[in-house]
Each structure stands twice: as C-alpha cells, then as structure tokens.
Amino acid sequence: MEMKRILVVGVILLFIGVTIAPAIAQNTEESQTSRGNWLFVGGSGAGNYTRIQDAIDDASDGDTVFVYDDSSPYYENLLITHSINLLGEHRESTIIDGGSTTHAIIIDAENVIVSGFSVFQDLKWDAAIEVNYNFFSISDCNIKNTESSGIEVHSKKSFITISNNFFLGPRGLWGIYFNGNNGQNIVNNNFFNASVYMTYGSDTRFENNTFQGYWMDLDGFRIILNNNYFNNCHGIEISRESIILRNNILTHCGFSIQSGSIDVCYNNTVNGKPFIFLRNEHNLTIEDAGQVHCEDSSDITIQNLNLEDVCHGIHLVNTEDSIIQENSMLRCNIRIDESKNIQVTNNTIFANGTGINSGYHVGIQIGYSMNVEVTGNNITNCSTSGVESSGSEISICDNIFVGNDLGLEAGSGHNISGNIFIGNDIGLKVGSGNNIIGNHIEKSGIALILYDASNTIVHQNNFINNKKDATFSELSRSHGNNWDNNYWDDAFFPFGYKFIFGTVQTEIPRLWQPFPGETQYYWIRWINLDKNPAQEPYDIPGMS
C-alpha cells in the first residue's frame, strides 16, 4: 500500500505541475497547488480517512485530499470551504454519489481544484456541482445528473477552467450553467444529451469540446473554436456581440445567430459543407453551403442547395433585393427578418419540426419584412406552420401546402392566391386586410380561420371535403370581411347563401376586467354570408 501511495503522489504532483496549474494561471500568486499536506481517503493505509468530508474538514488552505477508489462509491454531499485540491484515484472508479438530497459537491472557497471523479446526482433543480467562488478548476471528471445541471457557477468573476470532463444528462438540461461569469476556459469536454448555457460573460473561451444530443446557448462566450457538434437539435444559439467563431464542425445541426453578434467567422462547416456567413456583401451567388446566414447585404442569390437538419438553413436579416430559389430543405427552414424586396421561389421544404431538428417547426418564416414574394414552393409536413408571415406587401402565391399542422399563418396586408392546401390540420389562419383569392383548400380539419380580422376579402376559392370550411372572429361589425363567389362542396345554401359562423366583439365592456389598463369586451356569435356561392369548383393551376 505504501508503494502505491508513493507512486500515486508522484504522478499527481507531476499532473498538477503540468496540467492544472496553467489552468488557473489567472491567480498564480494565490494558488496553493504546490504546497500543503496530503490527506488520504479510502484504501488501507494507516491513518486514512473513511469519509471524504472528514478529510476536507481537517484540511487547510493548500492541502490535497486524495481519494482512493478501493472504498468507492462514496455516498456523500461534500462542502469545500478551504482552498484545497480534491483528487480522485481514477475518474471511472472513484465515485461520489450525491443521491437526491442536495448537491454532490458545493465549492465555497477560492482556488479549489477537483479532478478524477465520477460525480452522480439525482436531485431536481440542484446541480451535481455548485460553485460559489472564483479561481477554480474541474477536470477529468464524469458528471451525471439525471434531474438537473452538471455544474452551476454562480460567482461573478470566476476565472475558471473546466476541462477534459464527460457530461451526461437528461436531454434538455444543462451540462454547465453560467450566469454572468468572466474568464472561463471550457476546453476538451465531451457533452452527451447535455448542453451549455452562458450569458453576460467576458474573456471567455470555448474550445475543442464535443457535443451530441442538444443545443448550446453560448451568448457569454467570446471565442468559440474547434468544437464538434452532432445531433444537437437547435445547434448553437448566439445573440451577444463580438464573437469569434472559427473551425467548428456541426453535423445534423446548425447555427442560430442574431444579427450583429459575429466579429470573425472562419472555416466553420455544417454537414460537411461550408457555413456561409455574409455581412455587408453585395452581388453574390451562393451555390455550395451547408447553411447560409446573411445580414446587411443586397443582391444575394442563394440557389440549388441541398440542406438538411439545420435550424435556419437560410437566414436573411436586413437584406435587400435578393433571391432564394431551387433549394431543397429537409428538416430545416428559410427565415427572413427585417428585409425587403425578397423572392422565395421553387423551393422544396419537408418535415420541419420532426426528427433531430424538432425545435424549428416553420417551413418559411417571414418577420417584419416588406415586399416579399413567396411563389411556387412545395411545403410539406411541417409540425407548426408551412409559412408564418408578418410584414407588408407580401405575396404568397402558387405554392403547395400538404400535411402541415397549419398551412399558412399570416398577419395583415397579404395577397394570398393560387395556392393549393391539402390535408393540413388548418389550411389558413390570417388576420386583417388580406386578399384570399383563387385558392384550393381540401381535406383540412378547418380550411380557413379569420382571426380578429376585418377588411379581408375571401373570393373564388374552393372549399372541398373539409371537416369545417371556415370560421371567423371580427373585432368590429363596422369593418367586416367580404366573402363572395367561393365554391363550397356542401349542397345546403339557405336562401341561396352560404352561412359562415363565427364571433364578433361587441362594444360592451366585461363586468370583470382581469388586466389593469386593458379593457376587454363581450363577444357574441355572428354570421357572415357568401351571397353568391359558385356552383362548380374553380380550375386552380397545379391541381391534378
């Protein structure tokens, strides 16, 4: 046993000198890694402790507590209040099991090093390891929490290194959770079904990590280098400024980037193809990419791409006079924000909101944009909406919507014509001031919903074999909607009219107002009329 102890101490001293000390070099003048006594837990040596916590309680600043795997697992909840090194003999076999009462490890001191353990935790809302002080290192550990985070860092200055760890968590929870920390180095970790959340940080580095299974929110990291991401649903979400994004490899996932957040973007790939990031670019054609993000640009043509399992396959922000055409999109979408004079034509979009990329449910998403033409696209099996659109002067024409939860959701001011809607749970859900003319809507749960709508025109559409053809809600009777000359496949027209049943808001305030400063009114049942229902269905181009 004594020879084993000497060998272990020698190896650990070498390890500390070479690996751990540089990791907390930000505070080398205070580091205690090379001083102090050694206390041993487990094993059969004379004077060895039985419980880790007892050794920690007897330790002083600069001491090292070394834990043998002979007596593992250790069913303990550890509180560290001194600047010590807590080292396990072997990460696979030296186990700390925190159970379901509180954190497995709480670090309430600066200059703490934890290395060489498997740390298990089964407590909802509490992390396996909670850190409340600065200047610490956690390395070479397996960290598993079946109910909450792996590591939570609550100190503000931090200056930490988390390296060479394996994080295993329930899908959707955090491997590491930071809030407002600075000086992090997160390197060489492996995350499986666990993610990283980081906000409001600075002087941070995220490098050489591997992820599989869920998304990353890396707002607080400034340097994101050489990471591998696989099957991560949303991929990487970035919305802070001054990010350096270089040499990252994403497979079956992609980037979600807020405009203005990237300073340097170089040599990143998505599904083995280039990630194209454009800012202030003009007169370009993109025909080879795994994902495209384009902001503050003009005259960009994006065409002939085959994109798969990417959150926003093509994303335009504040971009003008551009074309998106002839692209094939499987489990990814087209997103257009605050842009104008955009053509989206002849694209095929399939199965958004299913499979790996289950977080993004909309085929084409248009936000606060102007003069956008969406024509000739085939949009199938999207789990929320085929097209979701808000803005002005937007035309949605001659598209095919099949098997979506909601074919088209539109705000106000849209021209919607010549489209074919088949087998959608809801064909169209639209607001005020829209023109809905010459569409074919078939085999829907509800073909058309006018939502809080007024001044919307519904003319010369086919309503065939739907469970419910149409309904409406109107905010005012003085600005009603206009239904005329539509084909309805039911044969019952009282007085020669087609009755459409819905609701209208009155001018009578409710007796009880639940929200201060907001007046709510009573609604009553109402009827709209199509006074001239067509006798035969219209021949809509594209119908076979």
Buried (B, 14 or more C-beta within 10 A) or exposed (E): EEEBBEEBBEEBBEBBEEBBBEBBEBBEEEBBBEEBEBBBBBBEBEEBBEBBBBBBBEBEBBBBBBBBBBBBEBEBBBBBBBBBBBBBBBBBBBBBBBEEEEBBBBBEBBBBBBBBBBBBBBBEEBBBBBBBBBBBBBBBBBBBBBBBBBBBBBBEBBBBBBBBBBBBBEEEBBBBBBBBBBBBBBBBBBBBBBBBBBBEBBBBBBBBBBBBBBBBBBBBBBBBBBBBBBBBBBBBBBBBEEBBBBBBBBBBBBBBBBBBBBEEBEEBBBBEBBBBBBBEBEEBEBEEBBBBBBBBBBBBBBBEBBBBBBBBBBBBBBBBBBBBBBBBBBBBBBBBBBBBBBBBBBBBBBBBBBBBBEBBBBBBBBBEBBBBBBBBBBBBBBBBBBBBBBBBBBBBBBBBBBBBBBBBBBBBBBBBBBBBBBBBEBBBBBBBBBBBBBBBBBBBBBBBBBBEBBBBBBBBBBBBBBEBBBBBBBBEEEEBBEBBBBBBEEEEEEEEBBEBEBEBBBEEEEEEEEEEEEEEEEBEEBEBBBEBBBEEBBEBEEEE
